[in-house]
Amino acid sequence: MTQAAVTDLESQLRRDEGERRHVYADSEGFLTIGIGRLVDRRKAGSGLSSAECTHLLHNDLHRIEIELGSALPWIYGLEPVRRAVLHNMAFQLGTAGLLKFRRTLALVKEMRYAEAAREMLDSRWAQQTPARAHRLARQMATNTWQ
């Protein structure tokens, strides 16, 4: 197809399918997202490819980088391994959720990493996802990937 035909087809599909940024049930009751993208496991051939999952992940990581850089500009001075802890937490909790860890963030900013790690573990988050919390706390304390 020519680029012009692809552009016209895209316009048609946007009109016919609509664009929804959240999962919804289509006219047949199957889970769908975006511009008519079937993601319901009950129907063969639906879902996302590995490449699409990676693309979404990269978009999320880029957004988190911008959000954290804006909210916590001092993170650019952290070692990449420790900075990744904050990115991981923001990915799971949302940036707003991470920002509620005021004491932890203050300790990280002061380079008191062992104390920050203990503070991370003294949270509801650590109770809800203990394996992840312990891994990330070790990573914060030791500056080594876990």
N, CA, C and O atoms as a GROMACS GRO file, in nm:
protein
  584
    1MET      N    1   0.084  -0.119   0.000
    1MET     CA    2   0.000   0.000   0.000
    1MET      C    3   0.088   0.124   0.000
    1MET      O    4   0.198   0.125   0.056
    2THR      N    5   0.039   0.226  -0.062
    2THR     CA    6   0.112   0.353  -0.061
    2THR      C    7   0.095   0.418   0.076
    2THR      O    8   0.005   0.383   0.152
    3GLN      N    9   0.182   0.513   0.107
    3GLN     CA   10   0.171   0.584   0.235
    3GLN      C   11   0.038   0.657   0.244
    3GLN      O   12  -0.023   0.663   0.351
    4ALA      N   13  -0.008   0.712   0.132
    4ALA     CA   14  -0.137   0.783   0.132
    4ALA      C   15  -0.251   0.686   0.164
    4ALA      O   16  -0.342   0.722   0.238
    5ALA      N   17  -0.246   0.565   0.110
    5ALA     CA   18  -0.350   0.466   0.138
    5ALA      C   19  -0.346   0.423   0.284
    5ALA      O   20  -0.450   0.404   0.347
    6VAL      N   21  -0.226   0.407   0.336
    6VAL     CA   22  -0.213   0.370   0.479
    6VAL      C   23  -0.272   0.479   0.567
    6VAL      O   24  -0.342   0.450   0.664
    7THR      N   25  -0.244   0.604   0.534
    7THR     CA   26  -0.297   0.718   0.611
    7THR      C   27  -0.449   0.720   0.605
    7THR      O   28  -0.515   0.744   0.706
    8ASP      N   29  -0.505   0.697   0.487
    8ASP     CA   30  -0.651   0.694   0.473
    8ASP      C   31  -0.712   0.578   0.550
    8ASP      O   32  -0.814   0.593   0.616
    9LEU      N   33  -0.649   0.462   0.542
    9LEU     CA   34  -0.698   0.346   0.616
    9LEU      C   35  -0.693   0.372   0.766
    9LEU      O   36  -0.787   0.339   0.838
   10GLU      N   37  -0.584   0.431   0.812
   10GLU     CA   38  -0.573   0.463   0.954
   10GLU      C   39  -0.686   0.557   0.996
   10GLU      O   40  -0.744   0.538   1.103
   11SER      N   41  -0.716   0.656   0.915
   11SER     CA   42  -0.826   0.749   0.945
   11SER      C   43  -0.959   0.675   0.954
   11SER      O   44  -1.039   0.700   1.043
   12GLN      N   45  -0.982   0.583   0.859
   12GLN     CA   46  -1.105   0.504   0.863
   12GLN      C   47  -1.115   0.423   0.991
   12GLN      O   48  -1.218   0.424   1.058
   13LEU      N   49  -1.007   0.354   1.026
   13LEU     CA   50  -1.009   0.268   1.145
   13LEU      C   51  -1.026   0.350   1.273
   13LEU      O   52  -1.096   0.308   1.364
   14ARG      N   53  -0.964   0.464   1.279
   14ARG     CA   54  -0.984   0.551   1.396
   14ARG      C   55  -1.130   0.593   1.406
   14ARG      O   56  -1.186   0.599   1.516
   15ARG      N   57  -1.191   0.623   1.293
   15ARG     CA   58  -1.332   0.662   1.293
   15ARG      C   59  -1.421   0.543   1.330
   15ARG      O   60  -1.510   0.556   1.413
   16ASP      N   61  -1.396   0.428   1.268
   16ASP     CA   62  -1.482   0.312   1.287
   16ASP      C   63  -1.464   0.244   1.423
   16ASP      O   64  -1.560   0.199   1.484
   17GLU      N   65  -1.341   0.238   1.469
   17GLU     CA   66  -1.311   0.169   1.594
   17GLU      C   67  -1.312   0.262   1.714
   17GLU      O   68  -1.343   0.221   1.826
   18GLY      N   69  -1.278   0.388   1.692
   18GLY     CA   70  -1.258   0.480   1.803
   18GLY      C   71  -1.122   0.454   1.867
   18GLY      O   72  -1.052   0.360   1.830
   19GLU      N   73  -1.087   0.536   1.961
   19GLU     CA   74  -0.962   0.518   2.033
   19GLU      C   75  -0.991   0.525   2.181
   19GLU      O   76  -1.043   0.624   2.232
   20ARG      N   77  -0.957   0.417   2.249
   20ARG     CA   78  -0.976   0.412   2.394
   20ARG      C   79  -0.844   0.375   2.458
   20ARG      O   80  -0.777   0.282   2.416
   21ARG      N   81  -0.810   0.449   2.560
   21ARG     CA   82  -0.680   0.430   2.625
   21ARG      C   83  -0.688   0.336   2.743
   21ARG      O   84  -0.592   0.321   2.819
   22HIS      N   85  -0.802   0.273   2.759
   22HIS     CA   86  -0.822   0.175   2.865
   22HIS      C   87  -0.889   0.052   2.805
   22HIS      O   88  -0.953   0.060   2.700
   23VAL      N   89  -0.874  -0.058   2.872
   23VAL     CA   90  -0.939  -0.181   2.825
   23VAL      C   91  -1.090  -0.162   2.830
   23VAL      O   92  -1.144  -0.103   2.924
   24TYR      N   93  -1.157  -0.212   2.729
   24TYR     CA   94  -1.304  -0.206   2.723
   24TYR      C   95  -1.355  -0.332   2.656
   24TYR      O   96  -1.280  -0.402   2.588
   25ALA      N   97  -1.482  -0.362   2.676
   25ALA     CA   98  -1.545  -0.476   2.610
   25ALA      C   99  -1.599  -0.428   2.475
   25ALA      O  100  -1.673  -0.329   2.469
   26ASP      N  101  -1.562  -0.499   2.366
   26ASP     CA  102  -1.612  -0.460   2.234
   26ASP      C  103  -1.757  -0.505   2.218
   26ASP      O  104  -1.818  -0.553   2.314
   27SER      N  105  -1.810  -0.490   2.098
   27SER     CA  106  -1.951  -0.523   2.075
   27SER      C  107  -1.982  -0.671   2.096
   27SER      O  108  -2.098  -0.708   2.116
   28GLU      N  109  -1.880  -0.756   2.093
   28GLU     CA  110  -1.897  -0.900   2.117
   28GLU      C  111  -1.863  -0.938   2.261
   28GLU      O  112  -1.874  -1.054   2.299
   29GLY      N  113  -1.821  -0.839   2.341
   29GLY     CA  114  -1.786  -0.865   2.480
   29GLY      C  115  -1.641  -0.903   2.502
   29GLY      O  116  -1.604  -0.941   2.613
   30PHE      N  117  -1.557  -0.894   2.399
   30PHE     CA  118  -1.416  -0.928   2.412
   30PHE      C  119  -1.336  -0.805   2.456
   30PHE      O  120  -1.364  -0.692   2.414
   31LEU      N  121  -1.237  -0.828   2.540
   31LEU     CA  122  -1.154  -0.719   2.588
   31LEU      C  123  -1.069  -0.664   2.475
   31LEU      O  124  -1.004  -0.738   2.401
   32THR      N  125  -1.070  -0.531   2.464
   32THR     CA  126  -1.007  -0.460   2.354
   32THR      C  127  -0.941  -0.335   2.412
   32THR      O  128  -0.979  -0.288   2.520
   33ILE      N  129  -0.843  -0.281   2.342
   33ILE     CA  130  -0.774  -0.160   2.387
   33ILE      C  131  -0.729  -0.081   2.265
   33ILE      O  132  -0.718  -0.135   2.155
   34GLY      N  133  -0.704   0.046   2.286
   34GLY     CA  134  -0.649   0.130   2.179
   34GLY      C  135  -0.748   0.151   2.067
   34GLY      O  136  -0.861   0.192   2.090
   35ILE      N  137  -0.705   0.122   1.947
   35ILE     CA  138  -0.790   0.138   1.828
   35ILE      C  139  -0.829  -0.002   1.782
   35ILE      O  140  -0.776  -0.054   1.685
   36GLY      N  141  -0.924  -0.060   1.855
   36GLY     CA  142  -0.979  -0.191   1.818
   36GLY      C  143  -0.884  -0.308   1.835
   36GLY      O  144  -0.902  -0.411   1.770
   37ARG      N  145  -0.784  -0.297   1.922
   37ARG     CA  146  -0.688  -0.406   1.939
   37ARG      C  147  -0.741  -0.509   2.038
   37ARG      O  148  -0.755  -0.481   2.157
   38LEU      N  149  -0.771  -0.627   1.988
   38LEU     CA  150  -0.823  -0.737   2.069
   38LEU      C  151  -0.711  -0.789   2.158
   38LEU      O  152  -0.603  -0.824   2.110
   39VAL      N  153  -0.737  -0.795   2.289
   39VAL     CA  154  -0.637  -0.846   2.383
   39VAL      C  155  -0.694  -0.957   2.470
   39VAL      O  156  -0.629  -1.003   2.564
   40ASP      N  157  -0.814  -1.000   2.440
   40ASP     CA  158  -0.883  -1.100   2.522
   40ASP      C  159  -0.827  -1.239   2.495
   40ASP      O  160  -0.827  -1.285   2.381
   41ARG      N  161  -0.781  -1.306   2.599
   41ARG     CA  162  -0.720  -1.439   2.582
   41ARG      C  163  -0.821  -1.545   2.539
   41ARG      O  164  -0.782  -1.654   2.498
   42ARG      N  165  -0.950  -1.514   2.549
   42ARG     CA  166  -1.053  -1.611   2.508
   42ARG      C  167  -1.062  -1.624   2.357
   42ARG      O  168  -1.125  -1.718   2.307
   43LYS      N  169  -1.001  -1.534   2.284
   43LYS     CA  170  -1.009  -1.536   2.138
   43LYS      C  171  -0.869  -1.554   2.080
   43LYS      O  172  -0.779  -1.476   2.109
   44ALA      N  173  -0.852  -1.656   2.000
   44ALA     CA  174  -0.722  -1.686   1.941
   44ALA      C  175  -0.671  -1.569   1.859
   44ALA      O  176  -0.748  -1.498   1.795
   45GLY      N  177  -0.542  -1.550   1.863
   45GLY     CA  178  -0.479  -1.445   1.783
   45GLY      C  179  -0.482  -1.309   1.848
   45GLY      O  180  -0.440  -1.210   1.787
   46SER      N  181  -0.529  -1.301   1.971
   46SER     CA  182  -0.534  -1.171   2.036
   46SER      C  183  -0.414  -1.153   2.127
   46SER      O  184  -0.335  -1.246   2.146
   47GLY      N  185  -0.400  -1.036   2.182
   47GLY     CA  186  -0.291  -1.008   2.274
   47GLY      C  187  -0.188  -0.917   2.212
   47GLY      O  188  -0.208  -0.860   2.105
   48LEU      N  189  -0.077  -0.904   2.281
   48LEU     CA  190   0.032  -0.819   2.236
   48LEU      C  191   0.153  -0.904   2.203
   48LEU      O  192   0.176  -1.008   2.265
   49SER      N  193   0.229  -0.862   2.107
   49SER     CA  194   0.355  -0.930   2.077
   49SER      C  195   0.459  -0.888   2.180
   49SER      O  196   0.441  -0.790   2.252
   50SER      N  197   0.567  -0.962   2.186
   50SER     CA  198   0.677  -0.927   2.276
   50SER      C  199   0.733  -0.790   2.240
   50SER      O  200   0.765  -0.710   2.328
   51ALA      N  201   0.743  -0.761   2.111
   51ALA     CA  202   0.794  -0.630   2.066
   51ALA      C  203   0.701  -0.518   2.113
   51ALA      O  204   0.747  -0.411   2.152
   52GLU      N  205   0.570  -0.542   2.108
   52GLU     CA  206   0.475  -0.440   2.154
   52GLU      C  207   0.486  -0.419   2.305
   52GLU      O  208   0.479  -0.306   2.353
   53CYS      N  209   0.504  -0.527   2.379
   53CYS     CA  210   0.523  -0.515   2.524
   53CYS      C  211   0.648  -0.434   2.554
   53CYS      O  212   0.648  -0.349   2.643
   54THR      N  213   0.756  -0.460   2.481
   54THR     CA  214   0.880  -0.387   2.500
   54THR      C  215   0.861  -0.240   2.465
   54THR      O  216   0.913  -0.152   2.535
   55HIS      N  217   0.788  -0.213   2.359
   55HIS     CA  218   0.761  -0.074   2.320
   55HIS      C  219   0.684  -0.001   2.431
   55HIS      O  220   0.718   0.112   2.465
   56LEU      N  221   0.583  -0.065   2.486
   56LEU     CA  222   0.508  -0.004   2.596
   56LEU      C  223   0.597   0.020   2.717
   56LEU      O  224   0.589   0.126   2.780
   57LEU      N  225   0.682  -0.077   2.749
   57LEU     CA  226   0.774  -0.063   2.862
   57LEU      C  227   0.866   0.057   2.840
   57LEU      O  228   0.886   0.137   2.932
   58HIS      N  229   0.923   0.069   2.721
   58HIS     CA  230   1.013   0.180   2.694
   58HIS      C  231   0.940   0.314   2.705
   58HIS      O  232   0.996   0.412   2.756
   59ASN      N  233   0.817   0.320   2.658
   59ASN     CA  234   0.737   0.442   2.673
   59ASN      C  235   0.717   0.475   2.821
   59ASN      O  236   0.731   0.590   2.862
   60ASP      N  237   0.685   0.374   2.900
   60ASP     CA  238   0.663   0.395   3.044
   60ASP      C  239   0.791   0.442   3.112
   60ASP      O  240   0.788   0.535   3.194
   61LEU      N  241   0.904   0.379   3.079
   61LEU     CA  242   1.031   0.418   3.141
   61LEU      C  243   1.070   0.561   3.103
   61LEU      O  244   1.123   0.635   3.186
   62HIS      N  245   1.043   0.599   2.980
   62HIS     CA  246   1.071   0.737   2.937
   62HIS      C  247   0.985   0.836   3.015
   62HIS      O  248   1.034   0.938   3.062
   63ARG      N  249   0.856   0.804   3.030
   63ARG     CA  250   0.765   0.891   3.105
   63ARG      C  251   0.811   0.903   3.250
   63ARG      O  252   0.811   1.013   3.306
   64ILE      N  253   0.849   0.791   3.311
   64ILE     CA  254   0.893   0.792   3.451
   64ILE      C  255   1.021   0.874   3.466
   64ILE      O  256   1.036   0.948   3.562
   65GLU      N  257   1.113   0.861   3.372
   65GLU     CA  258   1.237   0.940   3.375
   65GLU      C  259   1.206   1.089   3.378
   65GLU      O  260   1.265   1.164   3.456
   66ILE      N  261   1.113   1.131   3.296
   66ILE     CA  262   1.074   1.273   3.290
   66ILE      C  263   1.008   1.314   3.421
   66ILE      O  264   1.040   1.419   3.477
   67GLU      N  265   0.914   1.233   3.468
   67GLU     CA  266   0.842   1.267   3.592
   67GLU      C  267   0.936   1.275   3.712
   67GLU      O  268   0.929   1.369   3.791
   68LEU      N  269   1.024   1.176   3.725
   68LEU     CA  270   1.116   1.176   3.839
   68LEU      C  271   1.217   1.289   3.829
   68LEU      O  272   1.249   1.353   3.929
   69GLY      N  273   1.266   1.315   3.709
   69GLY     CA  274   1.360   1.425   3.691
   69GLY      C  275   1.298   1.559   3.728
   69GLY      O  276   1.366   1.648   3.779
   70SER      N  277   1.171   1.572   3.700
   70SER     CA  278   1.100   1.696   3.734
   70SER      C  279   1.074   1.707   3.884
   70SER      O  280   1.094   1.813   3.943
   71ALA      N  281   1.030   1.597   3.944
   71ALA     CA  282   0.995   1.598   4.087
   71ALA      C  283   1.118   1.590   4.178
   71ALA      O  284   1.119   1.648   4.286
   72LEU      N  285   1.221   1.518   4.133
   72LEU     CA  286   1.339   1.492   4.216
   72LEU      C  287   1.465   1.515   4.132
   72LEU      O  288   1.534   1.418   4.099
   73PRO      N  289   1.496   1.637   4.097
   73PRO     CA  290   1.609   1.660   4.007
   73PRO      C  291   1.743   1.608   4.061
   73PRO      O  292   1.835   1.584   3.983
   74TRP      N  293   1.755   1.590   4.189
   74TRP     CA  294   1.878   1.539   4.248
   74TRP      C  295   1.907   1.393   4.212
   74TRP      O  296   2.018   1.345   4.233
   75ILE      N  297   1.807   1.321   4.158
   75ILE     CA  298   1.832   1.180   4.125
   75ILE      C  299   1.939   1.164   4.016
   75ILE      O  300   2.000   1.058   4.005
   76TYR      N  301   1.962   1.269   3.937
   76TYR     CA  302   2.063   1.260   3.833
   76TYR      C  303   2.203   1.244   3.891
   76TYR      O  304   2.295   1.204   3.819
   77GLY      N  305   2.220   1.274   4.018
   77GLY     CA  306   2.348   1.256   4.084
   77GLY      C  307   2.366   1.117   4.143
   77GLY      O  308   2.475   1.084   4.190
   78LEU      N  309   2.262   1.035   4.141
   78LEU     CA  310   2.272   0.900   4.196
   78LEU      C  311   2.342   0.805   4.099
   78LEU      O  312   2.341   0.825   3.977
   79GLU      N  313   2.402   0.702   4.156
   79GLU     CA  314   2.456   0.596   4.074
   79GLU      C  315   2.339   0.531   3.998
   79GLU      O  316   2.228   0.525   4.051
   80PRO      N  317   2.362   0.484   3.877
   80PRO     CA  318   2.253   0.425   3.798
   80PRO      C  319   2.180   0.311   3.869
   80PRO      O  320   2.058   0.297   3.854
   81VAL      N  321   2.251   0.230   3.945
   81VAL     CA  322   2.189   0.116   4.013
   81VAL      C  323   2.090   0.164   4.119
   81VAL      O  324   1.980   0.110   4.131
   82ARG      N  325   2.129   0.264   4.195
   82ARG     CA  326   2.038   0.317   4.298
   82ARG      C  327   1.924   0.397   4.236
   82ARG      O  328   1.810   0.391   4.280
   83ARG      N  329   1.957   0.471   4.133
   83ARG     CA  330   1.852   0.546   4.063
   83ARG      C  331   1.746   0.452   4.007
   83ARG      O  332   1.628   0.484   4.007
   84ALA      N  333   1.790   0.336   3.960
   84ALA     CA  334   1.696   0.237   3.906
   84ALA      C  335   1.598   0.187   4.012
   84ALA      O  336   1.485   0.151   3.979
   85VAL      N  337   1.640   0.185   4.138
   85VAL     CA  338   1.548   0.146   4.245
   85VAL      C  339   1.428   0.240   4.246
   85VAL      O  340   1.314   0.196   4.253
   86LEU      N  341   1.454   0.369   4.238
   86LEU     CA  342   1.346   0.467   4.240
   86LEU      C  343   1.259   0.456   4.115
   86LEU      O  344   1.137   0.472   4.122
   87HIS      N  345   1.322   0.429   4.001
   87HIS     CA  346   1.245   0.409   3.879
   87HIS      C  347   1.156   0.285   3.891
   87HIS      O  348   1.040   0.287   3.851
   88ASN      N  349   1.211   0.179   3.947
   88ASN     CA  350   1.134   0.055   3.964
   88ASN      C  351   1.013   0.080   4.054
   88ASN      O  352   0.902   0.037   4.024
   89MET      N  353   1.037   0.149   4.165
   89MET     CA  354   0.927   0.178   4.256
   89MET      C  355   0.822   0.267   4.189
   89MET      O  356   0.702   0.246   4.205
   90ALA      N  357   0.867   0.368   4.113
   90ALA     CA  358   0.773   0.456   4.044
   90ALA      C  359   0.695   0.380   3.938
   90ALA      O  360   0.578   0.408   3.914
   91PHE      N  361   0.760   0.283   3.874
   91PHE     CA  362   0.691   0.202   3.776
   91PHE      C  363   0.577   0.125   3.842
   91PHE      O  364   0.467   0.117   3.788
   92GLN      N  365   0.602   0.069   3.959
   92GLN     CA  366   0.501  -0.010   4.029
   92GLN      C  367   0.396   0.076   4.096
   92GLN      O  368   0.276   0.047   4.086
   93LEU      N  369   0.438   0.182   4.163
   93LEU     CA  370   0.349   0.262   4.248
   93LEU      C  371   0.297   0.388   4.180
   93LEU      O  372   0.206   0.454   4.231
   94GLY      N  373   0.355   0.421   4.065
   94GLY     CA  374   0.329   0.550   4.005
   94GLY      C  375   0.422   0.652   4.070
   94GLY      O  376   0.464   0.633   4.184
   95THR      N  377   0.453   0.757   3.999
   95THR     CA  378   0.542   0.858   4.055
   95THR      C  379   0.481   0.919   4.180
   95THR      O  380   0.552   0.942   4.278
   96ALA      N  381   0.352   0.945   4.178
   96ALA     CA  382   0.286   1.001   4.296
   96ALA      C  383   0.299   0.908   4.416
   96ALA      O  384   0.317   0.953   4.529
   97GLY      N  385   0.290   0.777   4.392
   97GLY     CA  386   0.306   0.681   4.500
   97GLY      C  387   0.446   0.681   4.556
   97GLY      O  388   0.465   0.677   4.677
   98LEU      N  389   0.546   0.686   4.468
   98LEU     CA  390   0.685   0.692   4.515
   98LEU      C  391   0.708   0.818   4.598
   98LEU      O  392   0.778   0.812   4.700
   99LEU      N  393   0.653   0.929   4.557
   99LEU     CA  394   0.676   1.055   4.628
   99LEU      C  395   0.620   1.054   4.770
   99LEU      O  396   0.655   1.140   4.850
  100LYS      N  397   0.534   0.959   4.802
  100LYS     CA  398   0.484   0.945   4.939
  100LYS      C  399   0.590   0.887   5.032
  100LYS      O  400   0.575   0.893   5.154
  101PHE      N  401   0.697   0.832   4.977
  101PHE     CA  402   0.806   0.777   5.056
  101PHE      C  403   0.902   0.891   5.093
  101PHE      O  404   1.020   0.888   5.060
  102ARG      N  405   0.848   0.990   5.163
  102ARG     CA  406   0.924   1.112   5.191
  102ARG      C  407   1.052   1.086   5.269
  102ARG      O  408   1.159   1.136   5.233
  103ARG      N  409   1.042   1.006   5.375
  103ARG     CA  410   1.161   0.979   5.458
  103ARG      C  411   1.265   0.901   5.377
  103ARG      O  412   1.384   0.932   5.380
  104THR      N  413   1.220   0.799   5.305
  104THR     CA  414   1.312   0.722   5.221
  104THR      C  415   1.384   0.813   5.123
  104THR      O  416   1.506   0.807   5.110
  105LEU      N  417   1.309   0.896   5.054
  105LEU     CA  418   1.368   0.985   4.954
  105LEU      C  419   1.465   1.084   5.018
  105LEU      O  420   1.570   1.114   4.961
  106ALA      N  421   1.431   1.135   5.135
  106ALA     CA  422   1.523   1.226   5.204
  106ALA      C  423   1.653   1.156   5.239
  106ALA      O  424   1.761   1.213   5.224
  107LEU      N  425   1.644   1.031   5.284
  107LEU     CA  426   1.764   0.955   5.318
  107LEU      C  427   1.848   0.925   5.193
  107LEU      O  428   1.971   0.932   5.198
  108VAL      N  429   1.783   0.893   5.084
  108VAL     CA  430   1.857   0.868   4.959
  108VAL      C  431   1.928   0.997   4.917
  108VAL      O  432   2.045   0.994   4.880
  109LYS      N  433   1.858   1.107   4.923
  109LYS     CA  434   1.917   1.235   4.885
  109LYS      C  435   2.040   1.266   4.971
  109LYS      O  436   2.137   1.324   4.922
  110GLU      N  437   2.035   1.228   5.099
  110GLU     CA  438   2.147   1.250   5.191
  110GLU      C  439   2.254   1.140   5.180
  110GLU      O  440   2.351   1.141   5.256
  111MET      N  441   2.236   1.048   5.087
  111MET     CA  442   2.329   0.936   5.064
  111MET      C  443   2.339   0.844   5.185
  111MET      O  444   2.445   0.785   5.210
  112ARG      N  445   2.233   0.831   5.258
  112ARG     CA  446   2.225   0.739   5.373
  112ARG      C  447   2.149   0.616   5.326
  112ARG      O  448   2.034   0.593   5.365
  113TYR      N  449   2.213   0.538   5.242
  113TYR     CA  450   2.147   0.433   5.167
  113TYR      C  451   2.101   0.314   5.252
  113TYR      O  452   1.993   0.260   5.227
  114ALA      N  453   2.178   0.274   5.350
  114ALA     CA  454   2.136   0.163   5.436
  114ALA      C  455   2.010   0.200   5.514
  114ALA      O  456   1.919   0.119   5.530
  115GLU      N  457   2.007   0.323   5.563
  115GLU     CA  458   1.887   0.370   5.635
  115GLU      C  459   1.768   0.381   5.540
  115GLU      O  460   1.656   0.346   5.576
  116ALA      N  461   1.793   0.428   5.419
  116ALA     CA  462   1.686   0.438   5.319
  116ALA      C  463   1.629   0.300   5.290
  116ALA      O  464   1.508   0.283   5.277
  117ALA      N  465   1.718   0.200   5.280
  117ALA     CA  466   1.674   0.063   5.254
  117ALA      C  467   1.586   0.012   5.368
  117ALA      O  468   1.482  -0.050   5.344
  118ARG      N  469   1.627   0.039   5.492
  118ARG     CA  470   1.543  -0.003   5.607
  118ARG      C  471   1.408   0.068   5.604
  118ARG      O  472   1.304   0.008   5.634
  119GLU      N  473   1.410   0.194   5.569
  119GLU     CA  474   1.285   0.271   5.561
  119GLU      C  475   1.193   0.215   5.452
  119GLU      O  476   1.072   0.210   5.470
  120MET      N  477   1.251   0.173   5.341
  120MET     CA  478   1.172   0.112   5.233
  120MET      C  479   1.097  -0.010   5.284
  120MET      O  480   0.981  -0.034   5.250
  121LEU      N  481   1.165  -0.088   5.368
  121LEU     CA  482   1.105  -0.213   5.417
  121LEU      C  483   1.003  -0.189   5.527
  121LEU      O  484   0.925  -0.278   5.559
  122ASP      N  485   1.002  -0.070   5.584
  122ASP     CA  486   0.905  -0.036   5.688
  122ASP      C  487   0.786   0.036   5.622
  122ASP      O  488   0.756   0.152   5.652
  123SER      N  489   0.718  -0.037   5.533
  123SER     CA  490   0.609   0.024   5.457
  123SER      C  491   0.504  -0.080   5.420
  123SER      O  492   0.531  -0.200   5.420
  124ARG      N  493   0.387  -0.032   5.389
  124ARG     CA  494   0.281  -0.120   5.340
  124ARG      C  495   0.322  -0.183   5.207
  124ARG      O  496   0.289  -0.299   5.180
  125TRP      N  497   0.392  -0.107   5.126
  125TRP     CA  498   0.442  -0.158   4.998
  125TRP      C  499   0.524  -0.284   5.018
  125TRP      O  500   0.508  -0.381   4.945
  126ALA      N  501   0.613  -0.281   5.118
  126ALA     CA  502   0.699  -0.398   5.144
  126ALA      C  503   0.617  -0.517   5.194
  126ALA      O  504   0.652  -0.632   5.168
  127GLN      N  505   0.509  -0.491   5.263
  127GLN     CA  506   0.421  -0.599   5.306
  127GLN      C  507   0.344  -0.659   5.188
  127GLN      O  508   0.320  -0.779   5.184
  128GLN      N  509   0.308  -0.574   5.093
  128GLN     CA  510   0.229  -0.619   4.979
  128GLN      C  511   0.313  -0.694   4.875
  128GLN      O  512   0.267  -0.790   4.815
  129THR      N  513   0.436  -0.649   4.855
  129THR     CA  514   0.524  -0.713   4.757
  129THR      C  515   0.661  -0.735   4.822
  129THR      O  516   0.758  -0.669   4.787
  130PRO      N  517   0.668  -0.828   4.918
  130PRO     CA  518   0.790  -0.844   4.998
  130PRO      C  519   0.913  -0.885   4.918
  130PRO      O  520   1.022  -0.832   4.944
  131ALA      N  521   0.901  -0.975   4.823
  131ALA     CA  522   1.020  -1.018   4.749
  131ALA      C  523   1.080  -0.900   4.672
  131ALA      O  524   1.201  -0.878   4.673
  132ARG      N  525   0.995  -0.826   4.605
  132ARG     CA  526   1.043  -0.710   4.528
  132ARG      C  527   1.102  -0.605   4.621
  132ARG      O  528   1.209  -0.550   4.593
  133ALA      N  529   1.034  -0.577   4.731
  133ALA     CA  530   1.082  -0.475   4.825
  133ALA      C  531   1.218  -0.513   4.882
  133ALA      O  532   1.306  -0.428   4.893
  134HIS      N  533   1.235  -0.637   4.920
  134HIS     CA  534   1.364  -0.680   4.976
  134HIS      C  535   1.475  -0.673   4.871
  134HIS      O  536   1.587  -0.631   4.901
  135ARG      N  537   1.445  -0.713   4.749
  135ARG     CA  538   1.544  -0.703   4.641
  135ARG      C  539   1.586  -0.558   4.619
  135ARG      O  540   1.705  -0.528   4.610
  136LEU      N  541   1.487  -0.470   4.610
  136LEU     CA  542   1.518  -0.330   4.583
  136LEU      C  543   1.588  -0.263   4.702
  136LEU      O  544   1.674  -0.177   4.683
  137ALA      N  545   1.551  -0.303   4.822
  137ALA     CA  546   1.619  -0.248   4.940
  137ALA      C  547   1.766  -0.291   4.940
  137ALA      O  548   1.855  -0.211   4.970
  138ARG      N  549   1.793  -0.417   4.907
  138ARG     CA  550   1.932  -0.465   4.897
  138ARG      C  551   2.007  -0.386   4.788
  138ARG      O  552   2.123  -0.348   4.806
  139GLN      N  553   1.940  -0.363   4.679
  139GLN     CA  554   2.002  -0.289   4.569
  139GLN      C  555   2.036  -0.148   4.613
  139GLN      O  556   2.142  -0.095   4.579
  140MET      N  557   1.945  -0.085   4.688
  140MET     CA  558   1.970   0.050   4.738
  140MET      C  559   2.087   0.050   4.834
  140MET      O  560   2.175   0.136   4.826
  141ALA      N  561   2.089  -0.045   4.925
  141ALA     CA  562   2.193  -0.049   5.028
  141ALA      C  563   2.331  -0.082   4.972
  141ALA      O  564   2.431  -0.027   5.018
  142THR      N  565   2.336  -0.171   4.873
  142THR     CA  566   2.465  -0.224   4.826
  142THR      C  567   2.514  -0.164   4.695
  142THR      O  568   2.630  -0.179   4.659
  143ASN      N  569   2.425  -0.095   4.624
  143ASN     CA  570   2.458  -0.041   4.492
  143ASN      C  571   2.500  -0.151   4.394
  143ASN      O  572   2.589  -0.131   4.310
  144THR      N  573   2.436  -0.267   4.405
  144THR     CA  574   2.457  -0.376   4.312
  144THR      C  575   2.322  -0.426   4.262
  144THR      O  576   2.225  -0.434   4.338
  145TRP      N  577   2.317  -0.460   4.133
  145TRP     CA  578   2.192  -0.510   4.075
  145TRP      C  579   2.152  -0.639   4.144
  145TRP      O  580   2.236  -0.726   4.171
  146GLN      N  581   2.027  -0.651   4.172
  146GLN     CA  582   1.974  -0.771   4.238
  146GLN      C  583   1.885  -0.846   4.142
  146GLN      O  584   1.830  -0.951   4.177
   0.00000   0.00000   0.00000
